[in-house]
Amino acid sequence: MGLREQYDFDSLINEAERLVIEEMGRQLPRHKTLCTCEECVLDIAAFALNQVRPRYRASLLGSIYARQSDAPAYAREVQKAVGEAIQRIKANPAHD
């Protein structure tokens, strides 16, 4: 029997996903010429997530810790990663 059958890995969450998506919600409206089709938006999210350190949690306590530990520095890291991702995808959209 494998680990996936023994344990519920659905409760293992990367808080970085939530933070990146929230930051995208703040930054995307400022870019009027950016393609916002699903493919481009998902590319932006994936690019940004690959630039930031993951913040995995598996419990409520882990969620609280993930939100508090070095929050200002991590928020800047996320802001920068999202900004760079937007510029990258804007210059190279998923389609022509």
Protein Blocks (a to p, Z undefined) as FASTA:
>chain_A
ZZklmpcfklpccfklmmmmmmmmmmmmmmmkbccbfklmmmmmmmmmmmpccdddfbfk
lmmmmmmgoklmmmmmmmmmmmmmmmmmmmmcfbZZ
